Amino acid sequence: MQEIFDAIKSVSIKIKNALAYEDTNYTEQTNSTGDTQLALDVRCDLLIQEELSKLSCVKQIISEEKEKPMDLNENARFIVAYDPLDGSSLVDVNLSVGSIFGIYENGICGRDLVASAYVVYGPRVELVIATDDVKLYRLNSKNEFKFIKNIKLNTKGKHNAPGGTQKCWEPKHKQMIDDIFKDGYRLRYSGGMVPDLHQILLKGGGLFSYPATSDNKKGKLRLVFEVFPFAHVFKKAGGEAIDGKNDILTLSPSHPHDTSPCFFGSLKEIERVKKVYE
Ligand code: FDP
């Protein structure tokens, strides 16, 4: 497993440089979800593919930018699923973006996830690795990731990050979000899942929601590359992640690109969501 974390560290330095200096234009291609790909989406996907292909412990890679899983070493232990450049619609306005990694054994259900990691490319590059606990690292001037601290959520936070087009929310969801703001929570939403969840994790808690909407009946965010890895991070940090009713990590996608409504937060906020969605 350490080999995979080391590969993530070295590829994130390459991605940081690509983000800083390479072409930010769109390609003519779309990915499996129908998003038009940026040249950078394709580039970051290839950089990660190249790095993970060097590892004998990786059986298969599954990328948000690839239609199908790619087999590497038949008898190896781990499947690595990744979103190479999450929040790519923020690249042109120079906001923070990220890469997300889920490390699975045997299959790609929530219960098969054994570790997760994500990288935030902001003014600084930060890496979070979740195994039994959640550790924050920061890239220094020597291109080394230095351990900063363990991340632990409070039972209640102050931030609210409500995703999805508001006019497409269900009335009960709108009511819940209005009530949360009435209780004094502050809006924090950049439109990038990685920096938005990173902020909630580092500020001690709150709620990030991307519900089922009338335009996205099964939510927007992808289980295998985005939702399961962050569900693992939140649970190991002392919070919770649900689809409204169920623990996200009990879900089984029928396809690698399946999406799900999702709510990530500290315990109090998730309790509140459960009451509304039960
Ligand atoms: P993006 O489309 O820019 O790739 O992964 C999808 C994602 O970004 C998440 O990073 C983000 O949280 C979400 O979509 C934002 O969606 P909305 O614009 O619908 O809120």
Boltz pocket constraint, residues with backbone or C-beta under 6 A from the ligand:
constraints:
  - pocket:
      binder: B
      contacts: [[A, 85], [A, 86], [A, 87], [A, 88], [A, 89], [A, 90], [A, 162], [A, 163], [A, 164], [A, 165], [A, 191], [A, 192], [A, 193], [A, 194], [A, 196], [A, 220], [A, 221], [A, 226]]
      max_distance: 6.0
